[in-house]
Amino acid sequence: MAELMREVPQHPAGTEPLDGHEAAVILERARASVDPVLREAIESLPGSMRRIALHHFGWEHADGTPAAGNAGKAIRPALVLTAAAALGGAAAREVAVRAAAAVELVHNFTLLHDDVMDRDTTRRHRPTAWTVFGDADAILAGDTLQALALGLLAQDPHPAAGAAAARLAACVVELCAGRHADTAMETQDPGEVTLDEVLAMAEAKTGALLGCACAVGALYAGASREDVEALDAFGREAGLAFQLIDDVIGIWGDPRRTGKPAGSDLAVRKKSLPVVAALASGTPASAELAELYATPYAKEDLDRTALAVERAGGRDWAQVQAADRMARAIAELSRAVPEPAAAEGLLALAEFVTRRTS
């Protein structure tokens, strides 16, 4: 496969890139804050659901023995906590931990379901839950995590908990609609899917939860409605940049870093953003790509298909779009958090998700 993803030039004029160490510190701190709440919530589940959830989070092996696996990067809870701190200081961050855990539970509910739907066999370098426990059990465990998330907010005495629960519930509906659109596109002819449609799908499928995470943090900081909506918009734009880079990684990412097979999106003929952009380019390579996508997957054609996407401009388009979405995200952030020092944490997280290679 091709080399590792090239770095995305996402910085608008007049800004300087932040040291990636800052994002790493924020993510590590978020993981440390929410994991005890997540563990307590999961330990409250009936044994059958608890076992699947613990395996999914990497805290137990399939046989039930303890594991020290990777529970994920904690990007979404980090956004909740960092948004709360940006608008309300350290005190707001501390009281938003349960809400951050709720957002992380919803994210993992979607992962459990997505793995079943996409037939992904590995996640975080571990077998996915459905491959170990079966489709039905993985789906039920996902449903359980969503219920746990809303339960955490229902039991939270914070005055913003009700609004946060309503926002998270609406986000789940949007996520499901976006995932449905994504699935429906799989059966459409490649030429029938437009860039506008796939961008709208990506916003619902990915941007919505990142926007919701930022908005929930703002709610727990007691922010105005205008600031809550600005942070939601910030998260959505950053989420689109995230999805653009995720789609690039899905084609050209290194399996040693991603934990997934190389070119997995191409193998299932997924109409990801780089692919749709390539198909719409009107180039000879786009015609070759359309021909390849019209036939069943063959392993020997994988490199050829990836090269066709790249030669038709899909990779470059995705990287330019990620930079543009990042610039839009920064503009939205400056509306709600005009003080650069207060905005640094959120900016570091947004830059992290558009610089990653796994």
N, C-alpha and C positions, 0 to 999 in steps of 0.2 A: 504493500500500500504506500501511498504518498507519505512524505515526511510529516512531522507534527504540524499542527495548525499554526499558521503565521500569526504573529501578534497583531491585534486589531488596533488601528490608529483612531481611538475613540475620543480623543481629547479635543474639545472645541478650542478655537483660537483664544489665547490669553489665559489658559489654565495650564497647570503643570500636573503630571501624573503623580499620584501619591505612592508612597512606599507600600508595597504589598504586605509588609509586616504588620501594618496597622489593621488591615482587614483580618489577618490571621489571629491577632490578639482578640479582636472583637468576636470573631466566630468561636474561638476557644472559650472565651468568657460566657458567651451565650449557651454553648453546649454544657458548660459546668452549671449554669443557672437552671436550665430547663430539664436536664436529665433526671435529677431527683424527683421532680414533679411527674415526669413521664413514667419513671419506674414505679412510683407509687400508684399512679393511675392504672398501669398495666397489671401490676400485682393484684389489683382488686378484681380482675376479670375471672370468670370461670376457667378452670384448668385448661380446657381444650383451646379456648381463644387466647389465653395467656401464653401458652406454649408457642403458638404461631407468631404472636406479636413479638415475643422475646427473640425468636429466631430472626424475624424480619429486621429488628433493630440491631442484630448482631450481638446480643447479650447472652444467647444460648445457642449451642449446636442443635442439630436436628434431633439428637438423642436426649436432649434435655440437660446436658452437662453445661456448666458455665463457659462462656466465651468472652473474649475481649475484642469483639469485632467493631467495625466502624458503623456508627449510627447515622452517618451523613454529615454534611458540612454545617448544618444548622443555619443556613442562609435566612430562611423565613423567620424563625424566632429572633435571630440577630436583628433583622429589620424592625420587628416589633419593639424590641428593647432599645435599639439605637434611636428610633423615631421618638419614642417616649422621652428619652434623655435629651434629645435635641430640642424638644419643645417644652419639657417640664423638669429637666435636671435629673440628678441621680435618684431623687426620691420617686419620681414617676417611673423610672426604669425598674426600681425594686418592686413596685406594686403591680407591674405589668407581666411578671414572670408567668403566672398562671395563664394569662391570655396568650403569651408567646408559646407556651406548651400546647395550648389548644390549636393554634395555627399549625404547629409542627405535626400534631396528630392528624389534622385534616390533610396535610401534605402527604403523610405516609398512607393514609386511606387511599389517596389517588394512586400512589405508587403500587400498592398491592393490586388494585384493580387494573391499572395499566399493564402490569407484568402479565396478568392473565390474558388480557385482550391482545397484547402484542406478541405473546408467546416468548417473552424474554426469559432466558434460562439463568442469567446471572445478574446480580445487582450488588454493588459495593464489594465485588470480588467474592461473592457468596452465592450459592444456589437460591433462586427466588422461591418464595413461599409455595407457589402453586406446584413447582417441580418436586417439592418435598412432601407437601400435605394434600395436594390435589386442588383442582379449580374451586370447588365449592367451599372448601375450608378457607382458602385464601380470600375469596370474595366476602365470606362471612366475617373474617378477621378485619377486613377493610371497613365493613359496615360498623363493626364494633368500635374501631378507632374513631370514626366520625361521631358516634354516640358519646364516646368518652370526651371528645373535644367540647361538644355542646354542654355536657355535664359539668366540666370544669368551669365553664363560664356561668352556668346556672347557679353554681355554688359559690361563686366569687362575690364577696360583699362590696366590691368596688362599684361606685355609681355608674361607671361607664360599661359595666359588664353586659347589661341588657342590650345596649346599642352595639357593642362588639359582637354579641351572639347573633343579632339580627343581620349584621353586616357579613359575618362569616357564613351564615346560612344562605344568604343571597349569593355569596361567592361560590358556594358549592353548586348551586343551581347553574350559575354561569359556567363553572368548570365542566359540569356534565354536558351542557349544551355545546361547549367547545370540543369536548372529546367526541361527542356524537358527530359533529361536523367533520372532525378528523377521520373518523371511521367511515363516514359516508363517502368521503373523497377517495378512499381506497378502491371503491368500485367504479369510480368515474374514469372515463377516458382521460389520459394525461392532458390532452388539448382542451378539455372542458373546464379545467380548474384555473381560475385567474389568481393573479398575485393579490388583488384586493381581498378575495375570499380567504386565501390562506393566511394573510396577515390578520384578518378579523378572527379567524379560528385560533391563531397563535395567541392573540391578546386574551381571548376567553380562556384558553387552555392553560396558559402560563402566566401572562401578565396580570390576570385578575387576582391570583392569590398573592403575588408580590405586592400589588397595590393594596390589597386588603390588609396585609401584614403591616404596611406602613401606616395605613389609616387607623388600624386598631391601636398602634402605638400612640398616634396622635390623640385618639379618644381618651386613652388612659392618662395623657398629659393635660387633659382638659382644654384642648385646642379649640379654636373657633371652627365653624363649619367650613369656612373657606380654606383654612389651613389643612383640615382633614382631607378635603377634596384635592388640594394641591399635592399632598403626600400620596394620595391614592394614584393620581396621575403620574407622579414621579416613579412609583413602583411599577405601574403598568408599562411605562416607556422602558424602564430598566429591564422589566420582564421580557419585553419584545427583543431587546438586545441579547438577553440571556438565551432566548429561544433560537435566535439567529445563530449564535455561537454554538448552542447545543446541537443544532442541525448540521453545522460544519463538522463538529466533533463526531456526529453520528456517521459521517462519511469518511473523514480523514483522521479521526482520532486514533491514538495508539492504544490497543487493547490492554497493554501493561499498565496504562494509566487510567483508562476508562472502566476496566473490569467487564467490558462487553466485547463481543466479536467485532472485528473490523468490518466496516461497510454494512452493518446490520440493517440500517435504514434502506439501503439500496437493495438488499437481498429480499426484503418484503415489499419492494416497489412503493415505498412510502413517498408521498408527494410533499416532501419537506420544502422549506423555503428556498434553499439553493437549487433544488431540482426544478421547482416551478418557475423560478427566475430563468434558469437555463432553458427550459422548454419554451419560454415566451420570447427568447432572444432572437428568433428568426435566423439563426446561424446554421451552417452545415452541421456543426456539432449538435445543435438542438434537434435536428432531424434524426441524427444517429441515436441520440438519447431516447427520442420518442419511439424509435424502432425497437430499441433494447427494452424499454419499459412495456412495450406491447407484447413481449414474449415472456414465458415463465423464467424465473431466475435460474441461471447456470453459474456455478462457481467460477468457471474459467472466464466468464465475462465481467467479473466484479471490478477488476482494475480498469478495464475498458470503459465501464459505465462511469466510474469515478472520474476518469480522465475526460469523458464527454461532458460531464457536468462542469468541470473546471474550464475546459476549452470554450464552452458556451457562455462562460462568464458568471456561472452560478456562485462560485466561491467568492470571487471579488465583489459581486453584488451584495452578498450576505454580509461581508465584512464592512463595506461602505454603509450599508443600512444600519448595522450595529453601532457604528460611529455616530450616525445621525440620530438614532434613538437615544444614545447616551447623551448627546447634546440637548435633546428635548427634555430628558430626565433632569439634567442639571438646571435647566430653565425653570421647571416646575418646582424643584427643590428650593431655588432661590426665592420663590414667591412666599413660601411658608417659613423658611429658615434663612433670612437674609444675612445673618452673621456667619462669615466663613468658618470660624472656629467651631461653632455649634453644628455646622453642616458636615464637617469633615468625616465623621464616622459613617454617615449614610453615603457620602460620596465614595469613600473607600470601599464600601460593600458593593456599590453599583459598578465600580471599576473592576473589582475582583471577579464578578460574574462575567464580565466581558473580556477578561484576560485569561480565563482558565483554559486548560487543555484536557480536563477530565471532568 
